Structures are given as C-alpha cells and as structure tokens.
C-alpha cells in the first residue's frame, strides 16, 4: 500500500495520540515497511478510529484477493501449493528438478514476488520452502553465471557500478525470505550448495533429512560468496564453523550440520522430513500472527544490535504491539482452557 498524503498524516496522528515519542518514531519506521498497513490498523484500534480501521482493512482484503489470483497463475521456476485448504500453511517449491533446482535470473525475479504475495495472504500463516526432485538447490545455474557477471560497458567504472547493482538485486531477492512477515521453514533434502545455502540461511527454521548435505562452494569458483552466506552463517553456526565452510568449500553432512546449528532438526527420510515440517508449520500457523511478526522482526533487528540496544528496541516495539486483540484473546483462552482464535492478518 502506498502511504502518502493524508494516509501518512493520519497514521502519524494516531501514533502521536499515544503521547509517547518512542511509539511516534516506531510509526515513522513502520511507514517504510511492507507491514505498515497492519500496524496502522492495530494503532487505530487503540484510538477509536474505527472508520479508518475498516477502510484500511478493506484495502487489505482487496490486496489479498489480488495476491491469491496472481499465485494461481503460477511461476516459471517456482510452485506454490496449499496441500490442505483448511490449514493456513503454504509450500513454496523450487521447481527446476531436472537442473537440481539451480537458481536462474528468473528464480531471483520470482522468489521475492512469490513471498510478497504469500505475505499479503491471510490464509498463509506459515511457509515451507523446499525443492522438487532429489535435491534442494545446487546453487546458481552455471550457464546463467556468465550472463549475470557480464555488463554492457567498456568503461570499467560504469561496468563495476552496473555489476554492483546487479549483485545488490540478487541479494535483495534472497533477503526477501527473512523480510517476509510469515515464518519460513526450510525443508532441505539432497544437495544444498552455494546459493542454496544463501537461501536457507535467510529462513527462520531449517530442517533436513539424513541425506542432505551443505557446501559453500563459491571458493572453488574463484569467488567470494556474495548473497548472504558470509553475513548470516556466522550468527547461525559461529564464526569458526562459517569460516571453515567458506574457505574450504567442503561438504557438511546432515548430522554435522545439526551439531553446528545450521539445522535444528534432522529427519530419517524425505517422507519423514515432509511430515515433520508440515507438523512444525501447522504449529507455527496456530500462533498469533501479530506475535509471530513481532518476534521475527525484533530478532532480525537485534541480530545487528548490542543486547542493550536490542532491549530498547523491543521495549519500543511492544509499547505499540502489546495493545493487540490477540493478547486479550490469548489470556482469555488460557483462562477458559481452550485454543485461542487469533486475528487473520
């Protein structure tokens, strides 16, 4: 949604109505995020502006319907399915099995689009990212690598800037996974190499079967990995393990991956993996989307902050977000000993 003119002014008025400068600053920050409309709705609930809230909600309904229609049209390199329409869990498949799901320019264009559409869909409360065929992802398609690296200019400075912009665009496509408000669970089987590692490192939870293996192979192509592995892996597996993987390019088997924290769960077979991540995603989908969104956003932000800065950030965040109806429903459900019925965002 485009926040401009009166919409932006109204949002800031609502935030400032709380008479708290921290919440006001948070509102300004949220205006630049993909989630802005939902926080507008939450803040408006606390100020009695029901008409505005309903108008914004109507816009969100229209966006969700448009997103569902676009998802049905499908993709060239991806497949999106909802195995059980009664369960708000979607599977996002890398769908080039004949090429071990190697990533092409089309993959990088379609991945953020698919995630953005799922992000808008109230019926998608959790996402499982996996691959068709025997392998999760073999990295960037080598036949595409030359075209990605070539730039149409004889001026070295111009060529360097064009290549830099192209790399930033590819990075943004991978980062779309962690920017998605919904929890993304990676279900990894077979090879997870190069760009595949970049991709799973951006997921919230990583699971694999016993046959899975991982490798940061860019070093063997005379490259420094540039799509996120070198930045995200140290926080996941520790600096030493990340350096070992990045400098050697060696294959890391499933059990070692679990021991170093790259994955949190290893299943004995592909069938067990599919069943296990489905159960995991179902559990995530039953939780408050407001709380899930906040937890994910705060954890990602805190990754780059000191503990003290992270505590200040979550205090400011919850100063606004603790006013949700989901919190009231969670407390009521606990007292009444029943499952809560959370908002559909």
Backbone torsions as a table, in degrees:
resi	resn	phi	psi	omega
1	UNK	NA	141.8	-177.5
2	UNK	-91.3	113.9	179.9
3	UNK	-93.0	103.8	179.7
4	UNK	-148.7	169.4	175.3
5	UNK	53.4	-130.3	-173.5
6	UNK	-67.6	-29.6	-179.3
7	UNK	-61.7	-46.2	-180.0
8	UNK	-64.0	-43.2	-178.9
9	UNK	-61.4	-43.5	-179.5
10	UNK	-64.8	-40.0	-179.7
11	UNK	-61.1	-45.6	-178.9
12	UNK	-68.8	-33.1	175.1
13	UNK	-63.3	-42.6	179.5
14	UNK	-62.1	-43.0	-179.6
15	UNK	-65.7	-43.8	-177.6
16	UNK	-69.3	-19.1	178.3
17	UNK	-63.2	-19.2	177.8
18	UNK	-77.7	-7.3	178.5
19	UNK	56.5	41.7	-179.9
20	UNK	-137.5	113.5	-176.7
21	UNK	-63.1	-29.6	178.7
22	UNK	-65.3	-41.9	178.8
23	UNK	-67.5	-36.4	177.8
24	UNK	-60.9	-44.8	178.1
25	UNK	-64.2	-39.3	177.6
26	UNK	-61.7	-41.5	179.6
27	UNK	-60.7	-43.2	178.3
28	UNK	-61.4	-39.0	177.9
29	UNK	-65.4	-44.0	-177.0
30	UNK	-66.5	-25.7	178.6
31	UNK	-59.9	-28.3	-178.1
32	UNK	-89.7	-0.7	-176.1
33	UNK	-101.1	163.3	178.7
34	UNK	-68.2	-17.4	-175.1
35	UNK	-93.6	2.8	-169.9
36	UNK	-51.3	-41.9	-174.4
37	UNK	-62.4	-37.8	-177.7
38	UNK	-70.7	-35.3	178.4
39	UNK	-72.2	-30.7	172.3
40	UNK	-58.3	-47.0	-179.4
41	UNK	-60.2	-45.3	-177.7
42	UNK	-64.6	-43.4	180.0
43	UNK	-66.6	-37.7	-178.2
44	UNK	-66.0	-29.8	178.9
45	UNK	-61.3	-32.6	-174.7
46	UNK	-83.0	-7.5	-176.9
47	UNK	-116.0	6.8	175.1
48	UNK	78.5	10.9	-178.5
49	UNK	-90.0	67.8	-173.7
50	UNK	-64.9	-36.7	-179.9
51	UNK	-61.5	-44.5	178.1
52	UNK	-63.2	-42.3	-178.7
53	UNK	-60.0	-43.9	-178.6
54	UNK	-66.4	-40.2	178.9
55	UNK	-61.3	-43.5	179.1
56	UNK	-66.6	-39.6	179.6
57	UNK	-63.0	-38.7	178.0
58	UNK	-61.2	-40.9	177.1
59	UNK	-61.1	-39.9	-179.7
60	UNK	-66.5	-37.2	177.5
61	UNK	-62.5	-44.6	177.9
62	UNK	-61.6	-41.4	179.4
63	UNK	-64.1	-39.3	179.5
64	UNK	-65.7	-41.0	179.3
65	UNK	-65.0	-40.0	178.4
66	UNK	-66.5	-38.8	179.0
67	UNK	-64.1	-43.9	179.3
68	UNK	-61.2	-41.0	180.0
69	UNK	-65.3	-40.0	-179.9
70	UNK	-69.8	-37.9	177.7
71	UNK	-60.9	-37.2	-179.4
72	UNK	-65.5	-25.8	180.0
73	UNK	-71.5	-20.9	172.7
74	UNK	84.8	-179.8	-174.8
75	UNK	-136.6	164.9	178.4
76	UNK	-78.4	-41.0	-172.9
77	UNK	-114.3	-2.4	-176.6
78	UNK	-128.0	162.4	171.4
79	UNK	-137.3	131.9	179.4
80	UNK	-117.7	125.7	179.9
81	UNK	-134.7	154.5	170.1
82	UNK	-121.2	95.0	-172.7
83	UNK	-55.0	-38.4	-179.6
84	UNK	-126.5	109.3	-177.7
85	UNK	-59.0	-19.4	179.9
86	UNK	-85.5	-8.2	-178.7
87	UNK	-115.1	124.1	-174.2
88	UNK	-79.1	52.4	178.5
89	UNK	-121.5	127.8	178.1
90	UNK	-113.8	144.7	174.9
91	UNK	-105.1	127.5	176.9
92	UNK	-110.6	109.8	-176.2
93	UNK	-100.2	133.8	160.9
94	UNK	-71.3	126.0	-166.3
95	UNK	-126.0	58.3	170.3
96	UNK	-131.8	59.6	-171.9
97	UNK	-58.9	-32.4	179.8
98	UNK	-66.8	-18.3	-179.9
99	UNK	-115.8	24.8	-178.9
100	UNK	53.2	32.5	177.4
101	UNK	57.1	31.5	175.7
102	UNK	-61.7	145.1	-173.2
103	UNK	-86.5	131.6	178.9
104	UNK	-114.6	172.0	174.1
105	UNK	-53.9	-36.4	177.7
106	UNK	-64.6	-37.1	178.1
107	UNK	-60.6	-44.5	-178.3
108	UNK	-68.8	-27.6	176.8
109	UNK	-78.0	-37.5	-173.2
110	UNK	-83.3	-31.7	-176.1
111	UNK	-59.3	-53.0	179.0
112	UNK	-64.1	-30.2	178.9
113	UNK	-67.9	-45.1	179.5
114	UNK	-62.0	-42.4	-179.7
115	UNK	-66.6	-38.6	178.1
116	UNK	-63.9	-38.6	178.4
117	UNK	-66.9	-44.0	177.5
118	UNK	-64.6	-33.6	179.1
119	UNK	-61.4	-33.1	-178.1
120	UNK	-83.5	-11.9	-170.1
121	UNK	-89.1	114.8	178.0
122	UNK	-61.2	-26.5	-179.9
123	UNK	-78.7	-3.2	175.3
124	UNK	-108.3	102.7	-179.7
125	UNK	-106.8	-12.4	174.7
126	UNK	-153.8	149.0	-176.6
127	UNK	-127.5	134.6	173.4
128	UNK	-107.8	121.8	178.0
129	UNK	-100.8	120.6	-178.2
130	UNK	-148.7	-169.9	-176.5
131	UNK	-134.4	146.0	173.2
132	UNK	-76.4	150.9	177.1
133	UNK	85.0	-170.1	-172.8
134	UNK	-78.2	-9.4	-176.8
135	UNK	-130.3	148.1	177.8
136	UNK	-71.1	-60.2	-179.0
137	UNK	-166.2	128.4	-179.4
138	UNK	-92.4	13.2	178.9
139	UNK	95.1	-159.6	179.0
140	UNK	-75.5	134.4	177.8
141	UNK	-58.9	121.4	-175.5
142	UNK	-62.8	-29.8	178.2
143	UNK	-69.3	-21.3	178.9
144	UNK	-91.9	-17.5	-173.1
145	UNK	-61.5	-42.0	-179.3
146	UNK	-62.9	-42.0	-179.4
147	UNK	-68.3	-34.6	178.1
148	UNK	-67.0	-33.1	-176.0
149	UNK	-87.7	-16.2	-177.4
150	UNK	-85.8	138.6	179.3
151	UNK	-130.8	139.0	-173.6
152	UNK	-84.4	69.4	177.2
153	UNK	-157.8	140.1	176.1
154	UNK	-88.1	-13.0	178.6
155	UNK	-81.3	118.2	-174.1
156	UNK	-61.3	-39.4	179.9
157	UNK	-65.6	-43.8	178.9
158	UNK	-63.9	-44.8	-179.9
159	UNK	-60.6	-41.2	180.0
160	UNK	-64.4	-41.6	179.8
161	UNK	-67.5	-39.5	177.7
162	UNK	-63.9	-41.3	178.8
163	UNK	-66.7	-39.5	177.7
164	UNK	-59.7	-44.3	179.7
165	UNK	-64.1	-37.6	179.5
166	UNK	-65.9	-41.9	178.2
167	UNK	-63.7	-42.7	178.9
168	UNK	-61.0	-36.8	178.7
169	UNK	-66.6	-40.9	177.3
170	UNK	-65.0	-41.8	177.3
171	UNK	-59.4	-41.6	-179.3
172	UNK	-62.9	-35.6	178.6
173	UNK	-63.8	-41.5	177.4
174	UNK	-68.8	-42.0	-178.9
175	UNK	-65.2	-18.3	177.6
176	UNK	-59.1	-26.1	179.1
177	UNK	-64.7	-48.6	-178.8
178	UNK	-79.2	-20.1	175.9
179	UNK	-75.7	-22.0	178.4
180	UNK	-58.8	131.6	-178.8
181	UNK	-67.2	-30.6	-176.6
182	UNK	-78.4	147.1	177.3
183	UNK	-65.6	136.0	-179.6
184	UNK	-115.9	119.3	-180.0
185	UNK	-105.0	124.5	176.9
186	UNK	-87.6	129.0	174.0
187	UNK	-112.9	105.0	-167.5
188	UNK	-108.8	130.7	176.9
189	UNK	-138.3	151.0	-180.0
190	UNK	63.0	-141.4	-175.0
191	UNK	-77.7	135.2	170.1
192	UNK	-132.8	96.6	-167.1
193	UNK	-126.4	143.9	172.7
194	UNK	53.1	-113.1	179.5
195	UNK	-59.5	-24.6	174.9
196	UNK	-64.9	-39.2	176.7
197	UNK	-67.3	-41.6	175.0
198	UNK	-53.4	-43.7	-175.5
199	UNK	-66.6	-48.9	-176.8
200	UNK	-71.8	-27.8	177.9
201	UNK	-64.5	-23.5	178.5
202	UNK	-86.7	-7.9	179.1
203	UNK	-78.2	163.2	-178.1
204	UNK	-82.6	-39.5	179.9
205	UNK	-135.3	138.0	-179.0
206	UNK	-121.8	127.4	176.2
207	UNK	-128.4	155.1	178.2
208	UNK	-149.4	170.0	171.6
209	UNK	-98.0	173.8	-174.1
210	UNK	-65.9	-20.1	-179.7
211	UNK	-88.7	-2.0	-178.0
212	UNK	-72.8	150.2	172.3
213	UNK	-147.0	156.8	-170.7
214	UNK	-129.3	144.2	176.2
215	UNK	-156.4	132.7	171.9
216	UNK	-93.0	92.5	-166.6
217	UNK	-93.2	-1.4	-176.3
218	UNK	-57.1	-32.8	-179.1
219	UNK	-58.4	-32.3	-179.6
220	UNK	-80.4	-6.9	174.2
221	UNK	-105.8	16.6	-179.4
222	UNK	61.1	37.5	-179.8
223	UNK	-127.5	154.9	164.2
224	UNK	-94.9	127.4	179.3
225	UNK	-55.3	130.7	-172.2
226	UNK	-128.7	13.9	-178.4
227	UNK	-112.6	15.1	171.8
228	UNK	128.5	-20.7	-177.9
229	UNK	-59.1	-44.9	-177.2
230	UNK	-68.0	-23.5	179.9
231	UNK	-90.8	-37.3	-173.8
232	UNK	-92.8	-35.4	-175.2
233	UNK	-59.9	-41.6	-179.5
234	UNK	-56.0	-35.1	178.7
235	UNK	-74.7	-19.5	-177.7
236	UNK	-93.8	-47.6	-173.0
237	UNK	-112.5	-3.2	-176.1
238	UNK	94.2	151.4	-175.1
239	UNK	-61.7	-42.2	-177.7
240	UNK	-63.2	-47.1	179.1
241	UNK	-65.3	-39.5	179.6
242	UNK	-64.8	-41.4	178.8
243	UNK	-65.0	-41.7	177.3
244	UNK	-57.1	-50.3	-179.0
245	UNK	-63.3	-43.7	-173.8
246	UNK	-71.7	-36.8	-176.7
247	UNK	-84.3	-28.5	-178.0
248	UNK	-95.7	-29.4	-175.3
249	UNK	69.1	15.1	-174.8
250	UNK	-72.0	161.1	178.9
251	UNK	-83.3	130.3	178.0
252	UNK	-110.6	117.9	-178.6
253	UNK	-76.9	168.5	-172.7
254	UNK	-56.6	-47.8	-176.2
255	UNK	-65.9	-38.6	176.2
256	UNK	-67.0	-38.3	177.6
257	UNK	-59.8	-39.0	177.2
258	UNK	-69.0	-40.9	-178.7
259	UNK	-62.0	-34.8	-179.1
260	UNK	-89.6	-4.7	177.0
261	UNK	91.7	6.4	178.1
262	UNK	-66.2	-37.8	170.9
263	UNK	-122.1	155.5	179.6
264	UNK	-103.7	-19.0	-178.9
265	UNK	-141.2	135.5	175.7
266	UNK	-119.7	127.8	-178.8
267	UNK	-106.9	150.9	-172.5
268	UNK	-70.4	-16.6	-178.0
269	UNK	-155.2	169.3	177.4
270	UNK	-63.9	-37.8	178.6
271	UNK	-64.8	-42.2	178.3
272	UNK	-66.1	-35.8	177.0
273	UNK	-62.2	-47.7	-179.5
274	UNK	-60.4	-44.2	179.7
275	UNK	-67.3	-40.5	-177.2
276	UNK	-66.5	-44.7	-179.0
277	UNK	-72.4	-28.2	175.5
278	UNK	-64.3	-45.5	177.1
279	UNK	-62.8	-41.9	179.1
280	UNK	-61.3	-47.2	-179.0
281	UNK	-65.4	-37.7	176.1
282	UNK	-58.7	-43.5	179.0
283	UNK	-62.1	-42.2	177.9
284	UNK	-63.8	-39.0	-177.2
285	UNK	-67.1	-22.1	-179.9
286	UNK	-80.2	-12.4	-177.1
287	UNK	-86.9	166.3	-179.4
288	UNK	-63.0	125.0	176.8
289	UNK	-65.5	-34.4	177.0
290	UNK	-60.4	-47.5	179.8
291	UNK	-67.6	-39.0	179.9
292	UNK	-63.9	-45.5	178.6
293	UNK	-60.1	-46.3	-179.5
294	UNK	-64.4	-44.0	-179.8
295	UNK	-61.4	-45.2	-179.5
296	UNK	-64.1	-45.9	-178.2
297	UNK	-63.6	-43.4	-178.6
298	UNK	-67.7	-40.7	179.6
299	UNK	-64.8	-42.0	178.3
300	UNK	-64.0	-42.0	179.2
301	UNK	-67.4	-41.1	-176.7
302	UNK	-68.6	-23.1	178.2
303	UNK	-56.6	-31.5	-175.7
304	UNK	-105.1	13.0	-178.4
305	UNK	-121.3	162.8	168.3
306	UNK	-70.9	166.1	178.2
307	UNK	-58.6	-43.8	-178.9
308	UNK	-63.1	-43.0	178.2
309	UNK	-65.6	-38.4	178.6
310	UNK	-64.7	-38.8	178.2
311	UNK	-65.8	-39.6	177.1
312	UNK	-63.6	-40.2	-179.3
313	UNK	-64.2	-46.8	-177.6
314	UNK	-69.6	-29.5	175.9
315	UNK	-64.2	-43.8	178.1
316	UNK	-65.6	-42.8	179.4
317	UNK	-58.8	-51.4	-175.9
318	UNK	-72.6	-19.0	174.2
319	UNK	-58.2	-30.7	176.4
320	UNK	-94.7	-44.5	-168.1
321	UNK	-79.9	-17.3	178.1
322	UNK	-69.5	-6.8	-178.7
323	UNK	-89.8	17.2	-175.4
324	UNK	-78.2	155.5	174.8
325	UNK	-70.5	-26.0	178.6
326	UNK	-61.4	-36.1	178.1
327	UNK	-64.5	-44.7	177.5
328	UNK	-60.1	-42.8	-179.0
329	UNK	-66.7	-39.0	179.8
330	UNK	-63.2	-43.4	179.0
331	UNK	-65.7	-43.9	-179.5
332	UNK	-63.1	-41.0	-179.8
333	UNK	-65.6	-37.2	177.3
334	UNK	-62.8	-44.2	-178.8
335	UNK	-65.9	-39.4	-176.8
336	UNK	-88.1	0.9	177.3
337	UNK	54.5	54.5	177.8
338	UNK	-141.4	170.9	176.4
339	UNK	-76.2	137.3	179.0
340	UNK	-73.6	155.1	175.8
341	UNK	-116.3	98.2	-173.3
342	UNK	-86.7	163.7	179.3
343	UNK	-63.7	149.7	175.7
344	UNK	-99.8	109.2	-178.0
345	UNK	-108.3	NA	NA
